[in-house]
């Protein structure tokens, strides 16, 4: 009977994993210190007493007719802000993604490289998309609240700009990672960029484009709630007012509505992906 030596039972990658874990701890602790992260403050006597008092007001949840009417209106506004914001984001993203897409370049036909001017335009568009998505939607909402005042318009514009940059960047990557043969054949035979896109690129990319767009719509619903806390309308704005008044029953009802809303958005997203697959 062959007996394995103790060294044969050792994982050959053990030393590397231990080294990576130690490096992770060496990075984690200093960053936690500079971030002033202190989870023990949650268990402070004053914190526990304040939190317990506020949580005790959660039940029973608010359910009056007047409140439910207000909550339904705020919920509908939240969905509307997310939907209209994503719609305008698509208006920003699709044209920019088409222009920046190298696979649809007519000037590249028969050449090994793109013309300098075309390349500069594409780089400029990519930098524009970087600028749009680098500013969080919450920051855009703060800026637009100052510009256009409190309300839903600020939320729609914030989502449109940030998500326009996100969608545009991902759309470019989806277009350029698709099979280029059909698109190239159409361009070489005299088709325009739009024709080559609709008959060559889009058929292969459509499921992935729709899937990512629906995912972003789901994210926009969550973002619209958060932006409500800075006055951009919707469910978050009503929740923020209830928290200021320490109305725990209303806050609990809004949280339950928010969870249900995200679940519905996730269900719709999942079903659309299933249909497209």
N, C-alpha and C positions, 0 to 999 in steps of 0.2 A: 504493500500500500504506500502510495506516494504522499508524503507529508509536506505541506507547503511551509516554507520558512515564514517567520513573523513579518519580514519586510515585504513578502509577496501580497500581504493583505492590505498594505498601505495604498491609499489613493495617490497616484503619481502627481495629481494636481493639488494635493493638500497644501504644500508650501506656498504655492501661488495664491490660493484662496485665503489662507491665513494672512498673507502679506497685504492683499487687497482689503481685507476686513480691518486690519490695523490701520492702514492708510485712511480708510473711510472714517474710523473713529477719530483719527488725528485731525481730519478736516471737519468732522461734525461738531465736536466739542467747542473749538474756537468760534465757529460760525454761530453756534447757539449762544455762546457768551456775548458776542458782539450784537446779536439780535435781541439780547436781554430777555431771552425766553425763560420763563419761570412758571412751570405748571403747578408748583406748590401754592401759588397765590389763589388758585381755585379752591383750596381746602382751608383757606384762612377763615377764622370765625366770622368776621364781618361779611366776607364774601358769601359764605354758606348761609348766613342769616338773611342777607338781602335776596339771594337767589331763591331760597326756600319760601320767603314771603311772596315773591313775584310768581313763582310756580304754583303756589297755593291758590292764586286767583285764576288759574287756567280753566278750572272746572267749576260749574258746567260751562261748556263753550257757548259763545254768543250765538243765538239762533232766532232772534226776533225778525219779524217780516221786514222791518226797515233796514236792519243790518244785512240780511241776506240779499235784499235788493241792491244795496250799496256794494256788497261783495261781488255779486254777479256782474254789475256794471264794471267794477275794477278788473275783474278777471277777463271780461271780454276786451277791455282796453289793452290789457297785457298781451293777449293773443294778437290783437290788431296791430299793436306796436311792433311785435316780433315779425309778423307776416309782411306788413308794409315795408319795414326796414330791410328784410331779406330781399323783397322784390326790387327795391332801389339798389341794393347791393349787387344784385344780378345785372341790373342795367349798367352799373359801373364795371363789374368784373368781366362780363362776356365780351364787350368790344375790345377792352384792353388785352384780354387773353388772346383774342384772335389776331390782334396786331402784333403782339409779342411772340406769337407762335412761329418758330423757325420752320416747322414742317410745312407751313402754308406759304412760304416765301416763294414768290414767282421769280424774283431776281436770282434765286439760287439754282434754277434749272440750268443744267449744263455747266455749272461752275463747281469748284471745290470749296468755295467760301462765299460768305455773304458780302454784299457791298458795305463799305464803311458807314455810309449814312444810315442804311437800314439797321445795321448793328447798333449804332448810337441811339436810334429811336427805341429799339427794343430794350437796351440798357436803361434808358430814361423811364420807360414804362415800368420796368421791374423795380427801379428805385422808388417810383411813385407808389407802387403797391406796398413796398416795404414801409414807406412813411405812413401810409394809411393804417396798416395793421399794427405798427409799432406803438401807436397811441391806444391804450385800452378804451373800450366803449364807455367806461365810467368817467374817464377824463374828458372824452368828447361830450358826454352828457353834461358835465359841469360847465364846459365852455358854452354849449348851446343854451343851457338854462340862463346863463348871463346874457346871451345874445338875443334870444327869442322869448325868454320868460319861462315860468313854470308850465308844465303840461306835456302832452304826448308828442308834440312836434320835436322837442329836444331828444326824446328817446328814439324816435324814428331816424333822425339824422345821424345820431351817434352809431346806431346799429348799421346804417347804410354805409358809412365811411369805413368803420373797422372791419365789418364783414365783407365789404367790397374788396378790401385789400387781401383778406384771407381767401375768399373764393377765387379771386383773380390769380393768386399765386398757385393755388392747387389746380385750377383749371389748366393753366399753362403746363404744369407737370403732367397732368392727365393727357393733354393733347400730344405732348412731345414723347410720351412713353407708349402711345398707341402704334399699331402697325402702320407704317407710312406708305406701303406699296400702292394701295388704292388711291390715296391722296396724290401721290407723285404721278401716277398714271393719268389722272384727270387733269392735273396741271400741265403735263407735257402735251396733252391733246387739246389744249386751248381753253379749258375750263377756268373760270375765275376763282378767286380765293373763296368767295361765299359758296359757290357751287361745289368746289372741292371739299369744303368743310361739311356741308350738309350731306353729300353723297359718299364722301370718303372717310372723314374723321368721325363725324357724329355717330353713325351707326355702331361703331365699335366702342365709343366712349360713353354713350348715353346712360347705361345702368350705373356706372361709377359716378357720373356727374350728378344724376338725380339722387343717388344714395348720399353723397357728401352734402348736397344742398339741403336735403331733408335733415341730416344730422346738424347742420348749422342752424336750421330753423328751430330745432329742439334746443340748441344752445342759446339762441336768441330769446326764447321764452324765459329761460332762467336769467339771462342778462337783463331783460326788461324789468324783471322783478327787482333786481339789485339796483338798477338805475332809478327806480322809483324812490329810493331812499335819498336821492339828491334832488328830487323834485321833478323827475322826468315822467311822472304820471303812472297810472296803472296800479297793480296790486301792491307793489312795494311802497308807494307813497301813502296809501291808506294804512298799511301795516306800520309804517314809521310814525304816523300820527297816533295810532293806538298805543304804540310803545311809549311815546312821549307822555301820554295820559295814564300810563301804567294800567291800561285796560287789558289785563291778562286773558280774560275770556275772549276778547276780540282777536288778540294776537294768536291764541291757540286755534281759533277758527280760520284765520288767514293762513296759518301754517298748514292746516289740514287741506285747505283749498289749494295751496301751492303744491303740496305733495301729489294731490289728485291731478292737478294740471300737468305736472311733469310726467306723471304716469301715463296720462292720455297721449301726450306728445310722444313719449317713448313707444307707446303701442302703435300709433299711426306710423312712426318712423320704421318700426320693425315690420309692419305689414307691407309698407311700400317696398322695402328692401326684399321681402319675400316674393312679392309679385314680380319684381324686376329680375330676380335671380332665375 
